[in-house]
Amino acid sequence: MTVLARTVEVTRRYGEVTALDDVSMEIPSGQLVGLLGPNGAGKSTLVNLFVGLRRPTKGVVELLGGAPSDPRVRQGMGVTPQETGLPEALRVGEIVDFVASHFPERAGRQELLARFGLDDLARRQVGGLSGGQKRRLAVALAFAGKPRIVFLDEPTTGLDVEARRSLWEGVRAFHAEGGTVVLTSHYLEEVEALAERVVVIGKGRVLADDTMQAVRGMVGVRRVSLSAADLPDLPGVVSAERVDDRHELLTSDSDRLVLDLVASGVPFSGLEISPATLEDAFLAITSKETAGV
């Protein structure tokens, strides 16, 4: 597969802060890649390097075989940053036409708006749109120039569940046609629903980079769920969450945890043990980084 974007031993510093630390990765054509990491992990910095909004302190960044700062190269990519500002006096259709006019190939206005559930808003002024509609428009604009690769930084922030799922369908349709997508998200279910490859970033470094199934499996944790008033300190618990009387525990040894729980004499009910989800894997991987493991 053709590599559309890559970083080679890239470091990016902001004063005394190292946002990315010696990161090397490749984005082949046709992949849908999810970037995961806690706030401040370096996800947005990585996207900004790929799209030419920042330059690396050290290392090399390539986009579509050239430099991300080259305007000719940038015509082959689309991007939706975390923060967007759109002229509120313009109509939705006018903004789509304006953005598309900067590219040699252009998506049809109606087709593009329909893909993201905006086809009935073409004549509406941007100032009259809801926050969710503005966000969907910002994402749609990333696809206006028929890009080869699209970078979406927190694309569904502020959207309700229905609008989020509608936007997912637009992204899936682009990917099904052979398009390449790199997205960051705080919604783990979003990455699980869309991405085929997951890159977990923490403290500026790549902590995991593999298929969805492999990332779930690499941490060796299982989820133990049960109802109890209070629980003693149990060894091997990676993380614990309590909602009312329901406890959700991540552990590397579920059999040992259950034996220790029974031995403690604490009454419990509704015991359930299930494989790790992407969220479980993410929590385990990032907790190891925090602990310096």
Solvent accessible surface area in square Angstrom, and as a share of the most:
residue,aa,sasa,rsa
1,M,176,0.79
2,T,85,0.49
3,V,40,0.23
4,L,6,0.03
5,A,1,0.01
6,R,66,0.24
7,T,3,0.02
8,V,66,0.38
9,E,99,0.44
10,V,0,0.00
11,T,4,0.02
12,R,45,0.17
13,R,113,0.41
14,Y,83,0.31
15,G,71,0.68
16,E,174,0.78
17,V,96,0.55
18,T,55,0.32
19,A,14,0.11
20,L,0,0.00
21,D,59,0.30
22,D,81,0.42
23,V,2,0.01
24,S,64,0.41
25,M,10,0.05
26,E,79,0.35
27,I,0,0.00
28,P,20,0.12
29,S,35,0.23
30,G,28,0.27
31,Q,35,0.16
32,L,1,0.01
33,V,0,0.00
34,G,0,0.00
35,L,0,0.00
36,L,2,0.01
37,G,5,0.05
38,P,61,0.38
39,N,123,0.63
40,G,81,0.77
41,A,2,0.02
42,G,8,0.08
43,K,14,0.06
44,S,33,0.22
45,T,15,0.09
46,L,0,0.00
47,V,3,0.01
48,N,35,0.18
49,L,1,0.01
50,F,0,0.00
51,V,1,0.01
52,G,21,0.20
53,L,91,0.45
54,R,108,0.39
55,R,166,0.61
56,P,42,0.27
57,T,71,0.41
58,K,101,0.43
59,G,34,0.33
60,V,78,0.45
61,V,14,0.08
62,E,53,0.24
63,L,0,0.00
64,L,32,0.16
65,G,73,0.70
66,G,24,0.23
67,A,51,0.39
68,P,12,0.08
69,S,50,0.32
70,D,33,0.17
71,P,100,0.63
72,R,194,0.71
73,V,23,0.13
74,R,77,0.28
75,Q,73,0.32
76,G,17,0.16
77,M,12,0.05
78,G,5,0.05
79,V,47,0.27
80,T,1,0.00
81,P,48,0.30
82,Q,84,0.37
83,E,147,0.66
84,T,63,0.36
85,G,74,0.71
86,L,36,0.18
87,P,75,0.47
88,E,98,0.44
89,A,77,0.60
90,L,67,0.33
91,R,91,0.33
92,V,0,0.00
93,G,1,0.01
94,E,78,0.35
95,I,6,0.03
96,V,1,0.00
97,D,65,0.34
98,F,126,0.52
99,V,38,0.22
100,A,6,0.05
101,S,56,0.36
102,H,103,0.46
103,F,36,0.15
104,P,106,0.67
105,E,110,0.49
106,R,135,0.49
107,A,18,0.14
108,G,37,0.36
109,R,89,0.32
110,Q,99,0.44
111,E,113,0.51
112,L,7,0.03
113,L,0,0.00
114,A,54,0.42
115,R,57,0.21
116,F,0,0.00
117,G,32,0.31
118,L,1,0.00
119,D,67,0.35
120,D,120,0.62
121,L,10,0.05
122,A,14,0.11
123,R,179,0.65
124,R,106,0.39
125,Q,88,0.39
126,V,1,0.00
127,G,38,0.37
128,G,48,0.47
129,L,12,0.06
130,S,59,0.38
131,G,58,0.56
132,G,20,0.19
133,Q,38,0.17
134,K,59,0.25
135,R,22,0.08
136,R,34,0.12
137,L,0,0.00
138,A,6,0.04
139,V,0,0.00
140,A,0,0.00
141,L,21,0.11
142,A,5,0.04
143,F,7,0.03
144,A,0,0.00
145,G,5,0.05
146,K,116,0.49
147,P,10,0.06
148,R,129,0.47
149,I,0,0.00
150,V,0,0.00
151,F,0,0.00
152,L,0,0.00
153,D,5,0.03
154,E,7,0.03
155,P,1,0.01
156,T,1,0.00
157,T,73,0.42
158,G,66,0.64
159,L,9,0.04
160,D,95,0.49
161,V,88,0.50
162,E,145,0.65
163,A,16,0.13
164,R,26,0.09
165,R,128,0.47
166,S,39,0.25
167,L,1,0.00
168,W,7,0.02
169,E,99,0.44
170,G,1,0.01
171,V,1,0.00
172,R,83,0.30
173,A,35,0.27
174,F,18,0.07
175,H,45,0.20
176,A,90,0.69
177,E,122,0.55
178,G,50,0.48
179,G,8,0.07
180,T,0,0.00
181,V,0,0.00
182,V,0,0.00
183,L,0,0.00
184,T,0,0.00
185,S,2,0.01
186,H,100,0.45
187,Y,61,0.23
188,L,26,0.13
189,E,82,0.37
190,E,1,0.00
191,V,0,0.00
192,E,60,0.27
193,A,41,0.32
194,L,18,0.09
195,A,10,0.08
196,E,77,0.34
197,R,29,0.11
198,V,0,0.00
199,V,0,0.00
200,V,0,0.00
201,I,0,0.00
202,G,3,0.02
203,K,130,0.55
204,G,1,0.01
205,R,103,0.38
206,V,48,0.28
207,L,45,0.22
208,A,7,0.05
209,D,57,0.30
210,D,57,0.30
211,T,73,0.42
212,M,19,0.08
213,Q,143,0.64
214,A,35,0.27
215,V,0,0.00
216,R,75,0.27
217,G,54,0.52
218,M,93,0.42
219,V,13,0.07
220,G,49,0.47
221,V,8,0.05
222,R,99,0.36
223,R,48,0.17
224,V,0,0.00
225,S,9,0.06
226,L,0,0.00
227,S,23,0.15
228,A,8,0.06
229,A,72,0.56
230,D,96,0.50
231,L,43,0.21
232,P,52,0.33
233,D,147,0.76
234,L,24,0.12
235,P,90,0.56
236,G,45,0.43
237,V,47,0.27
238,V,50,0.29
239,S,37,0.24
240,A,72,0.56
241,E,107,0.48
242,R,118,0.43
243,V,89,0.51
244,D,126,0.65
245,D,76,0.39
246,R,60,0.22
247,H,14,0.06
248,E,40,0.18
249,L,7,0.04
250,L,3,0.02
251,T,1,0.00
252,S,75,0.49
253,D,70,0.36
254,S,11,0.07
255,D,104,0.54
256,R,122,0.45
257,L,1,0.00
258,V,29,0.17
259,L,104,0.52
260,D,30,0.16
261,L,0,0.00
262,V,91,0.52
263,A,89,0.69
264,S,52,0.33
265,G,61,0.58
266,V,37,0.21
267,P,113,0.71
268,F,64,0.27
269,S,67,0.43
270,G,44,0.42
271,L,67,0.33
272,E,108,0.48
273,I,69,0.35
274,S,44,0.28
275,P,91,0.57
276,A,13,0.10
277,T,58,0.34
278,L,0,0.00
279,E,82,0.37
280,D,0,0.00
281,A,0,0.00
282,F,27,0.11
283,L,66,0.33
284,A,0,0.00
285,I,14,0.07
286,T,19,0.11
287,S,41,0.27
288,K,90,0.38
289,E,26,0.11
290,T,105,0.61
291,A,77,0.60
292,G,66,0.64
293,V,139,0.80
